[in-house]
Amino acid sequence: MHHQAPVRTTRHRRDGVSAQSRRCDMRRTSIVNFTQAAQQAQQWVNELADDLNWDERRAYHLLRCVLHALRDWLSQEEMVDLSAQLPVLVRGLYFEGWKPLETPVWERKKGNFIERVQNAFSDDLLNDPDAAVAAVFRLLDRHISHGEIVHVRNSMKKSLRELWPVD
């Protein structure tokens, strides 16, 4: 008696696309999305570096510090709403090190915010921390919907809100 090896068939969906083909497409799509996310994050850092006439390393550090301070200053609802509009990798940066039980901070004065950012630059002091924070706010203003920016800005104390560009 002669046994035939089982024939391996490829399942096709009704649209004629095999499962294997879908997996390959998903891998290509995933790497394309990841590459685009990296390019978008790099674009934000480059824009900030250009705005301040800084190198990319320092601009990245500022973006990270201001995003963390902003995240911790906002109510959790507003913080999450803002995060939904950030590019994927910038969103990861935004949530890096987040401690939900410690936020939002209760001393939300402009001086506390600026001090937090300035302390992150203890080895490389900012000449004008207000201008540096304002540059990050301008960057967000260019890339986040106007409605969300209004919500974020309105949730801040007036003195800090003054660093945000006005329409």
Disulfide bonds with the S-S distance in Angstrom:
none
